[in-house]
Amino acid sequence: MIREVELAQALVLQAANALDNARLYRDLELSLHELHRTQSRLVQTARLSAMGELAAAVAHQINNPLTTILGDTEMILADLPLDDANREPLEAVSRAGKRAHEVVRRLLAMARQRSGDESPEPQDVNTTIHNTLMLVETHIRHGRIALTVELADDLPPVGGVHGQLEDVWLNLLLNARDAVAGCPEPHIGIATQLSSDRAGVEVLVWDSGPSIPADMHEQIFDPFFTTKPPGEGTGLGLHICQQIVEKCGGSIAVQSDYNEGACFKVFLPVYPERGEP
């Protein structure tokens, strides 16, 4: 009887050890999987940083010849009679050069490194949207995507770090463009309005693409979460948008009904006047 008890105890001990080993093996597998994912994220982040530096370098190189073109064109125009046949094409060159120069300026401003302790300042939402559209509107329309822009007049200023609200609109518009790629009659839009309680400004960015499943409405703001195929998305865009908006004291949420596209709503509180709390 004693031998049987001892044998049973030995079997129980072996079973417990086997369970512990299986649990440890599973934990090790999960740790290795998470390590590989973290390494991939670090590599992707390094690539994004390198691409940002490259974009800034290219923008600088483009900016120098643009400055020469604009300067020489203005000098020629200053010496041309008003009725000269060459005046109209030269003015077209000047307009195109100025537009390109402004696009480069915006690109450099957005690529510039910013410190994390900058304080929000009063910003005109419509101006920040116009700055962003200057970079992407032509690209969107060339993709045969209809773009609707409806910006309300006389909106109060909101708080934001200079250049960061443009990052939000850029991410949301590019995501909307990607969402309608390949859809029949692709259509995206951006609109601004005063909130019903007049406490802030609401910015809506919507698309006519596939809907976002309800169980993903919170997940999509998690870092590195993406529904795009491998190599086509970093999963950082919406997370960055959320961080910027929350730093402004605002909020961002998505509304998406089945087969009715998606609409991102950004709320930004009105910047307090001097003397207000």
Secondary structure, 3 states (H helix, E strand, C coil): CHHHHHHHHHHHHHHHHHHHHHHHHHHHHHHHHHHHHHHHHHHHHHHHHHHHHHHHHHHHHHHHHHHHHHHHHHHHHHHCCCCCCCHHHHHHHHHHHHHHHHHHHHHHHHHCCCCCCCCCEEECHHHHHHHHHHHHHHHHHHCCCEEEEEECCCCCCEEECCCHHHHHHHHHHHHHHHHHCCCCCCEEEEEEEECCCCCEEEEEEEECCCCCCHHHCCHHHCCCCCCCCCCCCCCCHHHHHHHHHHHCCCEEEEECCCCCCEEEEEEEEECCCCCCC
